[in-house]
Amino acid sequence: MNGLALLIPLALLMGLIGLGAFFWALRKGQFDDLEGAANRILIDEDGPAE
């Protein structure tokens, strides 16, 4: 029972830290361009091979 008294607040603290990290990344624009990286690999920037 003593272990639960330590693990439950620790789990809540870690959850709040994760939630804070998510909101920080959201505010910094980490999730703004979801399609750009996926489409960038399809764009051929090099000319034809000679």
mmCIF file of the N, C-alpha and C atoms, coordinates in Angstrom:
data_MODEL
# 
_entry.id   MODEL 
# 
loop_
_atom_site.group_PDB 
_atom_site.id 
_atom_site.type_symbol 
_atom_site.label_atom_id 
_atom_site.label_alt_id 
_atom_site.label_comp_id 
_atom_site.label_asym_id 
_atom_site.label_entity_id 
_atom_site.label_seq_id 
_atom_site.pdbx_PDB_ins_code 
_atom_site.Cartn_x 
_atom_site.Cartn_y 
_atom_site.Cartn_z 
_atom_site.occupancy 
_atom_site.B_iso_or_equiv 
_atom_site.pdbx_formal_charge 
_atom_site.auth_seq_id 
_atom_site.auth_comp_id 
_atom_site.auth_asym_id 
_atom_site.auth_atom_id 
_atom_site.pdbx_PDB_model_num 
ATOM 1   N N  . MET A 1 1  ? 0.812  -1.189 0.000   1.00 0.00 ? 1  MET A N  1 
ATOM 2   C CA . MET A 1 1  ? 0.000  0.000  0.000   1.00 0.00 ? 1  MET A CA 1 
ATOM 3   C C  . MET A 1 1  ? 0.858  1.257  0.000   1.00 0.00 ? 1  MET A C  1 
ATOM 4   N N  . ASN A 1 2  ? 2.014  1.182  0.624   1.00 0.00 ? 2  ASN A N  1 
ATOM 5   C CA . ASN A 1 2  ? 2.904  2.333  0.634   1.00 0.00 ? 2  ASN A CA 1 
ATOM 6   C C  . ASN A 1 2  ? 3.423  2.642  -0.768  1.00 0.00 ? 2  ASN A C  1 
ATOM 7   N N  . GLY A 1 3  ? 3.549  1.593  -1.580  1.00 0.00 ? 3  GLY A N  1 
ATOM 8   C CA . GLY A 1 3  ? 4.010  1.804  -2.948  1.00 0.00 ? 3  GLY A CA 1 
ATOM 9   C C  . GLY A 1 3  ? 3.019  2.602  -3.768  1.00 0.00 ? 3  GLY A C  1 
ATOM 10  N N  . LEU A 1 4  ? 1.727  2.357  -3.561  1.00 0.00 ? 4  LEU A N  1 
ATOM 11  C CA . LEU A 1 4  ? 0.703  3.102  -4.289  1.00 0.00 ? 4  LEU A CA 1 
ATOM 12  C C  . LEU A 1 4  ? 0.705  4.575  -3.910  1.00 0.00 ? 4  LEU A C  1 
ATOM 13  N N  . ALA A 1 5  ? 1.014  4.860  -2.665  1.00 0.00 ? 5  ALA A N  1 
ATOM 14  C CA . ALA A 1 5  ? 1.057  6.251  -2.216  1.00 0.00 ? 5  ALA A CA 1 
ATOM 15  C C  . ALA A 1 5  ? 2.158  7.023  -2.935  1.00 0.00 ? 5  ALA A C  1 
ATOM 16  N N  . LEU A 1 6  ? 3.153  6.327  -3.429  1.00 0.00 ? 6  LEU A N  1 
ATOM 17  C CA . LEU A 1 6  ? 4.227  6.968  -4.185  1.00 0.00 ? 6  LEU A CA 1 
ATOM 18  C C  . LEU A 1 6  ? 3.956  6.930  -5.684  1.00 0.00 ? 6  LEU A C  1 
ATOM 19  N N  . LEU A 1 7  ? 3.434  5.802  -6.182  1.00 0.00 ? 7  LEU A N  1 
ATOM 20  C CA . LEU A 1 7  ? 3.282  5.631  -7.624  1.00 0.00 ? 7  LEU A CA 1 
ATOM 21  C C  . LEU A 1 7  ? 2.141  6.446  -8.222  1.00 0.00 ? 7  LEU A C  1 
ATOM 22  N N  . ILE A 1 8  ? 1.051  6.617  -7.508  1.00 0.00 ? 8  ILE A N  1 
ATOM 23  C CA . ILE A 1 8  ? -0.082 7.375  -8.054  1.00 0.00 ? 8  ILE A CA 1 
ATOM 24  C C  . ILE A 1 8  ? 0.277  8.851  -8.249  1.00 0.00 ? 8  ILE A C  1 
ATOM 25  N N  . PRO A 1 9  ? 0.847  9.540  -7.272  1.00 0.00 ? 9  PRO A N  1 
ATOM 26  C CA . PRO A 1 9  ? 1.252  10.936 -7.537  1.00 0.00 ? 9  PRO A CA 1 
ATOM 27  C C  . PRO A 1 9  ? 2.355  11.035 -8.595  1.00 0.00 ? 9  PRO A C  1 
ATOM 28  N N  . LEU A 1 10 ? 3.243  10.063 -8.636  1.00 0.00 ? 10 LEU A N  1 
ATOM 29  C CA . LEU A 1 10 ? 4.298  10.073 -9.650  1.00 0.00 ? 10 LEU A CA 1 
ATOM 30  C C  . LEU A 1 10 ? 3.703  9.917  -11.049 1.00 0.00 ? 10 LEU A C  1 
ATOM 31  N N  . ALA A 1 11 ? 2.719  9.030  -11.201 1.00 0.00 ? 11 ALA A N  1 
ATOM 32  C CA . ALA A 1 11 ? 2.065  8.851  -12.500 1.00 0.00 ? 11 ALA A CA 1 
ATOM 33  C C  . ALA A 1 11 ? 1.309  10.114 -12.904 1.00 0.00 ? 11 ALA A C  1 
ATOM 34  N N  . LEU A 1 12 ? 0.640  10.756 -11.953 1.00 0.00 ? 12 LEU A N  1 
ATOM 35  C CA . LEU A 1 12 ? -0.066 12.002 -12.258 1.00 0.00 ? 12 LEU A CA 1 
ATOM 36  C C  . LEU A 1 12 ? 0.900  13.107 -12.656 1.00 0.00 ? 12 LEU A C  1 
ATOM 37  N N  . LEU A 1 13 ? 2.018  13.187 -11.984 1.00 0.00 ? 13 LEU A N  1 
ATOM 38  C CA . LEU A 1 13 ? 3.029  14.191 -12.316 1.00 0.00 ? 13 LEU A CA 1 
ATOM 39  C C  . LEU A 1 13 ? 3.603  13.957 -13.712 1.00 0.00 ? 13 LEU A C  1 
ATOM 40  N N  . MET A 1 14 ? 3.892  12.709 -14.029 1.00 0.00 ? 14 MET A N  1 
ATOM 41  C CA . MET A 1 14 ? 4.430  12.402 -15.356 1.00 0.00 ? 14 MET A CA 1 
ATOM 42  C C  . MET A 1 14 ? 3.400  12.688 -16.448 1.00 0.00 ? 14 MET A C  1 
ATOM 43  N N  . GLY A 1 15 ? 2.122  12.431 -16.154 1.00 0.00 ? 15 GLY A N  1 
ATOM 44  C CA . GLY A 1 15 ? 1.063  12.758 -17.112 1.00 0.00 ? 15 GLY A CA 1 
ATOM 45  C C  . GLY A 1 15 ? 0.950  14.247 -17.341 1.00 0.00 ? 15 GLY A C  1 
ATOM 46  N N  . LEU A 1 16 ? 1.062  15.032 -16.296 1.00 0.00 ? 16 LEU A N  1 
ATOM 47  C CA . LEU A 1 16 ? 1.009  16.489 -16.438 1.00 0.00 ? 16 LEU A CA 1 
ATOM 48  C C  . LEU A 1 16 ? 2.217  17.024 -17.198 1.00 0.00 ? 16 LEU A C  1 
ATOM 49  N N  . ILE A 1 17 ? 3.371  16.415 -16.982 1.00 0.00 ? 17 ILE A N  1 
ATOM 50  C CA . ILE A 1 17 ? 4.566  16.826 -17.732 1.00 0.00 ? 17 ILE A CA 1 
ATOM 51  C C  . ILE A 1 17 ? 4.387  16.524 -19.214 1.00 0.00 ? 17 ILE A C  1 
ATOM 52  N N  . GLY A 1 18 ? 3.842  15.352 -19.527 1.00 0.00 ? 18 GLY A N  1 
ATOM 53  C CA . GLY A 1 18 ? 3.582  15.003 -20.929 1.00 0.00 ? 18 GLY A CA 1 
ATOM 54  C C  . GLY A 1 18 ? 2.567  15.919 -21.570 1.00 0.00 ? 18 GLY A C  1 
ATOM 55  N N  . LEU A 1 19 ? 1.522  16.262 -20.829 1.00 0.00 ? 19 LEU A N  1 
ATOM 56  C CA . LEU A 1 19 ? 0.509  17.175 -21.346 1.00 0.00 ? 19 LEU A CA 1 
ATOM 57  C C  . LEU A 1 19 ? 1.097  18.566 -21.565 1.00 0.00 ? 19 LEU A C  1 
ATOM 58  N N  . GLY A 1 20 ? 1.942  18.999 -20.648 1.00 0.00 ? 20 GLY A N  1 
ATOM 59  C CA . GLY A 1 20 ? 2.610  20.291 -20.815 1.00 0.00 ? 20 GLY A CA 1 
ATOM 60  C C  . GLY A 1 20 ? 3.537  20.300 -22.022 1.00 0.00 ? 20 GLY A C  1 
ATOM 61  N N  . ALA A 1 21 ? 4.241  19.191 -22.252 1.00 0.00 ? 21 ALA A N  1 
ATOM 62  C CA . ALA A 1 21 ? 5.120  19.102 -23.426 1.00 0.00 ? 21 ALA A CA 1 
ATOM 63  C C  . ALA A 1 21 ? 4.311  19.129 -24.714 1.00 0.00 ? 21 ALA A C  1 
ATOM 64  N N  . PHE A 1 22 ? 3.147  18.485 -24.709 1.00 0.00 ? 22 PHE A N  1 
ATOM 65  C CA . PHE A 1 22 ? 2.287  18.502 -25.896 1.00 0.00 ? 22 PHE A CA 1 
ATOM 66  C C  . PHE A 1 22 ? 1.803  19.916 -26.195 1.00 0.00 ? 22 PHE A C  1 
ATOM 67  N N  . PHE A 1 23 ? 1.327  20.633 -25.183 1.00 0.00 ? 23 PHE A N  1 
ATOM 68  C CA . PHE A 1 23 ? 0.850  21.997 -25.406 1.00 0.00 ? 23 PHE A CA 1 
ATOM 69  C C  . PHE A 1 23 ? 1.987  22.933 -25.792 1.00 0.00 ? 23 PHE A C  1 
ATOM 70  N N  . TRP A 1 24 ? 3.180  22.696 -25.272 1.00 0.00 ? 24 TRP A N  1 
ATOM 71  C CA . TRP A 1 24 ? 4.335  23.507 -25.656 1.00 0.00 ? 24 TRP A CA 1 
ATOM 72  C C  . TRP A 1 24 ? 4.652  23.294 -27.132 1.00 0.00 ? 24 TRP A C  1 
ATOM 73  N N  . ALA A 1 25 ? 4.645  22.027 -27.590 1.00 0.00 ? 25 ALA A N  1 
ATOM 74  C CA . ALA A 1 25 ? 4.917  21.738 -28.997 1.00 0.00 ? 25 ALA A CA 1 
ATOM 75  C C  . ALA A 1 25 ? 3.819  22.302 -29.886 1.00 0.00 ? 25 ALA A C  1 
ATOM 76  N N  . LEU A 1 26 ? 2.592  22.264 -29.414 1.00 0.00 ? 26 LEU A N  1 
ATOM 77  C CA . LEU A 1 26 ? 1.481  22.819 -30.182 1.00 0.00 ? 26 LEU A CA 1 
ATOM 78  C C  . LEU A 1 26 ? 1.637  24.324 -30.337 1.00 0.00 ? 26 LEU A C  1 
ATOM 79  N N  . ARG A 1 27 ? 2.057  25.002 -29.279 1.00 0.00 ? 27 ARG A N  1 
ATOM 80  C CA . ARG A 1 27 ? 2.235  26.457 -29.321 1.00 0.00 ? 27 ARG A CA 1 
ATOM 81  C C  . ARG A 1 27 ? 3.423  26.853 -30.191 1.00 0.00 ? 27 ARG A C  1 
ATOM 82  N N  . LYS A 1 28 ? 4.449  26.013 -30.274 1.00 0.00 ? 28 LYS A N  1 
ATOM 83  C CA . LYS A 1 28 ? 5.626  26.319 -31.077 1.00 0.00 ? 28 LYS A CA 1 
ATOM 84  C C  . LYS A 1 28 ? 5.443  25.986 -32.553 1.00 0.00 ? 28 LYS A C  1 
ATOM 85  N N  . GLY A 1 29 ? 4.279  25.438 -32.936 1.00 0.00 ? 29 GLY A N  1 
ATOM 86  C CA . GLY A 1 29 ? 4.007  25.176 -34.351 1.00 0.00 ? 29 GLY A CA 1 
ATOM 87  C C  . GLY A 1 29 ? 4.528  23.841 -34.838 1.00 0.00 ? 29 GLY A C  1 
ATOM 88  N N  . GLN A 1 30 ? 4.750  22.892 -33.970 1.00 0.00 ? 30 GLN A N  1 
ATOM 89  C CA . GLN A 1 30 ? 5.291  21.597 -34.358 1.00 0.00 ? 30 GLN A CA 1 
ATOM 90  C C  . GLN A 1 30 ? 4.336  20.835 -35.273 1.00 0.00 ? 30 GLN A C  1 
ATOM 91  N N  . PHE A 1 31 ? 3.040  21.042 -35.138 1.00 0.00 ? 31 PHE A N  1 
ATOM 92  C CA . PHE A 1 31 ? 2.052  20.265 -35.871 1.00 0.00 ? 31 PHE A CA 1 
ATOM 93  C C  . PHE A 1 31 ? 1.359  21.079 -36.955 1.00 0.00 ? 31 PHE A C  1 
ATOM 94  N N  . ASP A 1 32 ? 1.969  22.148 -37.428 1.00 0.00 ? 32 ASP A N  1 
ATOM 95  C CA . ASP A 1 32 ? 1.321  23.005 -38.412 1.00 0.00 ? 32 ASP A CA 1 
ATOM 96  C C  . ASP A 1 32 ? 1.252  22.370 -39.793 1.00 0.00 ? 32 ASP A C  1 
ATOM 97  N N  . ASP A 1 33 ? 2.315  21.764 -40.259 1.00 0.00 ? 33 ASP A N  1 
ATOM 98  C CA . ASP A 1 33 ? 2.378  21.242 -41.625 1.00 0.00 ? 33 ASP A CA 1 
ATOM 99  C C  . ASP A 1 33 ? 2.463  19.723 -41.576 1.00 0.00 ? 33 ASP A C  1 
ATOM 100 N N  . LEU A 1 34 ? 1.311  19.077 -41.590 1.00 0.00 ? 34 LEU A N  1 
ATOM 101 C CA . LEU A 1 34 ? 1.300  17.618 -41.506 1.00 0.00 ? 34 LEU A CA 1 
ATOM 102 C C  . LEU A 1 34 ? 1.533  16.950 -42.860 1.00 0.00 ? 34 LEU A C  1 
ATOM 103 N N  . GLU A 1 35 ? 1.171  17.609 -43.950 1.00 0.00 ? 35 GLU A N  1 
ATOM 104 C CA . GLU A 1 35 ? 1.280  17.007 -45.271 1.00 0.00 ? 35 GLU A CA 1 
ATOM 105 C C  . GLU A 1 35 ? 2.590  17.363 -45.982 1.00 0.00 ? 35 GLU A C  1 
ATOM 106 N N  . GLY A 1 36 ? 3.270  18.403 -45.545 1.00 0.00 ? 36 GLY A N  1 
ATOM 107 C CA . GLY A 1 36 ? 4.455  18.875 -46.256 1.00 0.00 ? 36 GLY A CA 1 
ATOM 108 C C  . GLY A 1 36 ? 5.576  17.858 -46.312 1.00 0.00 ? 36 GLY A C  1 
ATOM 109 N N  . ALA A 1 37 ? 5.898  17.243 -45.199 1.00 0.00 ? 37 ALA A N  1 
ATOM 110 C CA . ALA A 1 37 ? 6.987  16.274 -45.181 1.00 0.00 ? 37 ALA A CA 1 
ATOM 111 C C  . ALA A 1 37 ? 6.643  15.034 -45.988 1.00 0.00 ? 37 ALA A C  1 
ATOM 112 N N  . ALA A 1 38 ? 5.369  14.652 -45.984 1.00 0.00 ? 38 ALA A N  1 
ATOM 113 C CA . ALA A 1 38 ? 4.960  13.472 -46.742 1.00 0.00 ? 38 ALA A CA 1 
ATOM 114 C C  . ALA A 1 38 ? 5.018  13.745 -48.240 1.00 0.00 ? 38 ALA A C  1 
ATOM 115 N N  . ASN A 1 39 ? 4.706  14.949 -48.657 1.00 0.00 ? 39 ASN A N  1 
ATOM 116 C CA . ASN A 1 39 ? 4.714  15.269 -50.083 1.00 0.00 ? 39 ASN A CA 1 
ATOM 117 C C  . ASN A 1 39 ? 6.089  15.684 -50.584 1.00 0.00 ? 39 ASN A C  1 
ATOM 118 N N  . ARG A 1 40 ? 6.949  16.122 -49.702 1.00 0.00 ? 40 ARG A N  1 
ATOM 119 C CA . ARG A 1 40 ? 8.270  16.607 -50.102 1.00 0.00 ? 40 ARG A CA 1 
ATOM 120 C C  . ARG A 1 40 ? 9.116  15.499 -50.721 1.00 0.00 ? 40 ARG A C  1 
ATOM 121 N N  . ILE A 1 41 ? 8.902  14.260 -50.291 1.00 0.00 ? 41 ILE A N  1 
ATOM 122 C CA . ILE A 1 41 ? 9.695  13.162 -50.832 1.00 0.00 ? 41 ILE A CA 1 
ATOM 123 C C  . ILE A 1 41 ? 9.313  12.860 -52.282 1.00 0.00 ? 41 ILE A C  1 
ATOM 124 N N  . LEU A 1 42 ? 8.105  13.259 -52.696 1.00 0.00 ? 42 LEU A N  1 
ATOM 125 C CA . LEU A 1 42 ? 7.641  12.979 -54.050 1.00 0.00 ? 42 LEU A CA 1 
ATOM 126 C C  . LEU A 1 42 ? 8.093  14.024 -55.060 1.00 0.00 ? 42 LEU A C  1 
ATOM 127 N N  . ILE A 1 43 ? 8.556  15.169 -54.592 1.00 0.00 ? 43 ILE A N  1 
ATOM 128 C CA . ILE A 1 43 ? 8.960  16.256 -55.484 1.00 0.00 ? 43 ILE A CA 1 
ATOM 129 C C  . ILE A 1 43 ? 10.374 15.978 -55.993 1.00 0.00 ? 43 ILE A C  1 
ATOM 130 N N  . ASP A 1 44 ? 10.507 15.972 -57.310 1.00 0.00 ? 44 ASP A N  1 
ATOM 131 C CA . ASP A 1 44 ? 11.807 15.727 -57.926 1.00 0.00 ? 44 ASP A CA 1 
ATOM 132 C C  . ASP A 1 44 ? 12.495 17.068 -58.168 1.00 0.00 ? 44 ASP A C  1 
ATOM 133 N N  . GLU A 1 45 ? 13.451 17.398 -57.321 1.00 0.00 ? 45 GLU A N  1 
ATOM 134 C CA . GLU A 1 45 ? 14.149 18.684 -57.455 1.00 0.00 ? 45 GLU A CA 1 
ATOM 135 C C  . GLU A 1 45 ? 15.325 18.603 -58.431 1.00 0.00 ? 45 GLU A C  1 
ATOM 136 N N  . ASP A 1 46 ? 15.814 17.411 -58.661 1.00 0.00 ? 46 ASP A N  1 
ATOM 137 C CA . ASP A 1 46 ? 16.919 17.250 -59.601 1.00 0.00 ? 46 ASP A CA 1 
ATOM 138 C C  . ASP A 1 46 ? 16.360 17.168 -61.024 1.00 0.00 ? 46 ASP A C  1 
ATOM 139 N N  . GLY A 1 47 ? 17.153 17.655 -61.972 1.00 0.00 ? 47 GLY A N  1 
ATOM 140 C CA . GLY A 1 47 ? 16.770 17.537 -63.365 1.00 0.00 ? 47 GLY A CA 1 
ATOM 141 C C  . GLY A 1 47 ? 16.982 16.111 -63.831 1.00 0.00 ? 47 GLY A C  1 
ATOM 142 N N  . PRO A 1 48 ? 16.650 15.869 -65.069 1.00 0.00 ? 48 PRO A N  1 
ATOM 143 C CA . PRO A 1 48 ? 16.847 14.515 -65.604 1.00 0.00 ? 48 PRO A CA 1 
ATOM 144 C C  . PRO A 1 48 ? 18.336 14.184 -65.673 1.00 0.00 ? 48 PRO A C  1 
ATOM 145 N N  . ALA A 1 49 ? 18.662 12.929 -65.460 1.00 0.00 ? 49 ALA A N  1 
ATOM 146 C CA . ALA A 1 49 ? 20.069 12.490 -65.500 1.00 0.00 ? 49 ALA A CA 1 
ATOM 147 C C  . ALA A 1 49 ? 20.560 12.524 -66.940 1.00 0.00 ? 49 ALA A C  1 
ATOM 148 N N  . GLU A 1 50 ? 21.746 13.046 -67.119 1.00 0.00 ? 50 GLU A N  1 
ATOM 149 C CA . GLU A 1 50 ? 22.292 13.166 -68.483 1.00 0.00 ? 50 GLU A CA 1 
ATOM 150 C C  . GLU A 1 50 ? 23.381 12.165 -68.698 1.00 0.00 ? 50 GLU A C  1 
# 
